[in-house]
């Protein structure tokens, strides 16, 4: 139950010297409608104070940076899945706040679960309401703790019906598979105590039809590792938070507070693929697209970059070939920062062409998101957030 009103939304530093906003328009773009940018703190604010949840944690506060990638970087989850990291904006407190700061105290529905290796799904809970122009998202229904492993609950505030899979080549698929998820519904699954290199996959248009989001999760020796990334495509904004044990809202929440409709603003028309925007690495990995100028956009920069190893634009986009282990220069090439590869001031990124236009777009929508392999270079945050969670809560389309 919240005490007070969710008033202030702010963001931790994305990179050194980087903040959330410069002007009111930045706040609006981040989903904070009618909020203003505080010129001193460079954060979006509305009103005078922040709400606290019953355990004293601030609701509507952005989390530390993080997020994972399902391939392409040199570090990763236990079991072999590799990845990169990004920041998160708009984390949730223990009362289940919406991304960006507004929280609700109403609860609805209940989700079925089991304490074994898999759990039944259920849909329930209300889809939230609008109060004073801000989205009020209800609390998660209370459930008894699982006896072992980690409960994974996924809820949706998206306008379209979705289907969810949770699968691991090493550790099996959580049941029920291909769970249907409608707006306002919740799917509840249970991961065993050892579930390595897992993927949470969200589809639209039917089970396993159109992939809209992918997220890495791994459970090993009592620790849950998770990541939030847009390495391959952007289809849905997502928030994920770990609860229980030593997990905290500030350190173990990752969020993208963009809107579902923002996919329509995909930066290049040829990257737009129905209801999703493909990343350059996905687009240029398609053989028919490889002759396209976009798939060679960084070739000249690679050739003129001091110390850059030989490689292709696709290698830089995907973090493959010589740019698999070369995080520093891969990041500089993606950001248009080859003249200052060690400069971690994010305000300078994507100013000097050529650069990764998709990454600039993703960061504009979700300043905290991971958009390319090695996007974590220059940040001071862990590659994967991890803690001894008893539950992982994933919200699809958290900002309304």
Secondary structure, DSSP 4 states (H G I P E B T S, - for coil): --BS---B-B---SSTT--S-SSHHHHHHTT-TT-EEETTTTEEE-SS---B-TTSPBTTB----B---SSSSSEESTTS-EE--B---S---TTTBPTTS-B---B-------SSS-------S---EEETTEEEPPBPPP-PPPSSSEEEEEEE--SS-EEEEEEETTTEE-SSSSEEE-TT-EEEEEE-S-EEEEEEEEEESSTTSEEEEEEEEEEETTEEEEEE--SSEE---EEEEEESTT--TTTSEEE----GGGGGG-SSGGGEETTEEE-HHHHHHSGGGTTSGGGGTTHHHHHHSTTPPS--HHHHHHT-GGGSS-HHHHHHHHHT-GGGTT---GGGTT-SSS--HHHHHHHHH-TT---STTTTTT--S-SSEEE--SEEEEEES---
